[in-house]
Amino acid sequence: MRYRREELRFNGWGRTDKTFDLKGRDAAVWAFVSEALGMRELPRTPAVPLESIALPPIALDGAVLERLRAITEVKTDAFERAFHAVGKSYYDLVRIRRGELPGAPDAVVYPRTHDEVQAILWECAEHDVAVVPYGGGSSVVGGVEATHGGAKKALVTLDTTRMDALLDLDEVSHTATFQAGIYGPELEDVLKARGYTLGHYPQSFEFSTLGGWIAARGAGQQSNRYGTAAKLLVAARVATPSGEWRTRPFPASAAGPDLNALIAGSEGALGVITEACVKVHEVPESRDFLSFLFRDWESGALAIRRIVQAELPVATLRLSDADETRFFGAFRTVLKPSRIQEAGQKALSLGGFDAPCVLMVGLEGPSAQVGLARRSALVLCTRQGGLFVGRGPGNSWYENRFSMPYLRDPLMDHGLGVDTLETSTEWSNVHTLYAAVQRAIREQLEKEGRRGIVMAHISHSYTDGASLYFTYIFPRDLGDEIGQWRAIKEAASEAISKHGGTISHHHGVGIDHARWLEPEKGPLGLGMIRAAKHEVDPRGILNPGKLLG
């Protein structure tokens, strides 16, 4: 296991010995944020310590607890229960930082093998104990919340991170089989030692697991080259209360529906993924990043569409809208003031780039292929009005991409909220959906009389459409934080649902998105998923309340 749980924050992001580096510019940073949000001063809103959190009494029957201990490692201390109570969404952190948890597991089990997982599920099914599968715990949609679903008396969280071994590497077929609890960095270290990579780098990469990526149908930042978690999955071994469910590693099969497609996105409601065979690639020979500025969002989006529809072998295409470009550009200037940068901004304004959008194009693979893609991307972006501004912005983002989640904790310490949501739609609808969601978030904040910063970027792209990822920062209503969050979330989700977007491109459904699943899947489609759950989990012990509500 890459991390001991005690090394990680139970009520925030990442390692306890790391935070977002303000480079000694704390006063300037908070003054900048205050001005951006129209606040005279920022309140102090620290998280309560663990000892101030009242955990519910353990409801698990003592005899069942002892039988679980005979199967595997079991923990019932306050830290483990609090750590596994919720995930890492804004809604989760508001509650745990206030010490107001909705619940907590009665016990946390740490199996090391498929057989141990299977034995745990049979034991819990026999005694009607709910089981919440848990990998890195990075869910931002309520996917790992310790909820009984209103029907079970006790709940166990099944932490998979002791299952972290490479089981097989097929260098002929370019596939690798891992236990599903392996963390991202450890998985890549193991593969790179043999000359391979999975190429799956979500922003949660450092603190999320292979099984979690598959269960939520996750997408990494280099998905244009390597594909999403669902595309990388070749075969899986799944433990269910009804027994083992296993798919085979065929490159393709016409033998009925593809059951891997049901495993990917199952969110622990259909079983616990214990092993996964995935596609791997040789470590890229060459890597490059190009950055462009566009005068408007529409031109940048058109450049992405031209690139993907021309099927250029790119790894990353990331377009920030004007608000995101402006905010993070100003934020970087506050962290590291630069007269050259100020002069450059004035020159851009004179050239018609008053509110530019930055596009980063990541390339990796064989050197010859990268060179061809570089030249083609330069031509296509320039034709759409893009201004090449070098490699600096893209390389800076790439080097610091896993640091940004650490900024959320200090923002929350200063009375601020920051949340994200994402969706996808076809290219012909991208601009309509973008405008509708942005408007819904802004209007809800304005109803409260608060100024928010609403930003968006295209994070994943396909020949037929793209993903839109929204980030919004706002002053918290300290008298009703949850009500405020819920109103914004519902306004944005309704806008997504009504304007042709999926309720989730890569975060999953969990609890937070469950009410919008039926409008997307239809009652018959949702009924088919429910029938599959009844087949593998007839007593409904697996991750109650998630996915299907």
ABEGO torsion letter per residue (X at the ends): XABBAAABBAABBEBAABBBBAGGAAAAAAAAAAAAAGBABBBBBBBBBAAABBBBBBABBAAAAAAAAAABBBBABAAAAAAAABBABAAAAAAAAAGBBAEBBABBBBBABAAAAAAAAAAAAAAGBBBBBBBAGABAAGAABBBAGGABABBBBBBAAABABBABBBAAAGBBBBBAABBAAAAAAAAAAAGBBAGBBBAAAAABBAAAAAAAGBBBAAAAAAEBAAAABABBBBBBAAEBBBBBBBABBABEBBAAAAABGAGGAAEBBABBBBBBBBBBABBBBBBBBBABAAAAAAAAAAAAAAGBBBABBBBBBAAAAAAAAAAAAAABBBAAAAAAAAAAAAAGBABBBBBBBBBBEBAAAAAAAAAAAAAAAAAAGBBBAEAAAAAAAAAAAAAAAAAAAAAAAAGBBBBBBBBBBBAAAAAAAAAAAAAAAAAAAAAAGBBBBBBBBBABBBAAEBBBBBBBBBBBBAABAAAAAAAAAAAAAAAAAAAGBBABAAAEAEAAAAAAAAAAAEAAAAAAAAAAAAAABAAGABGBGBGAX
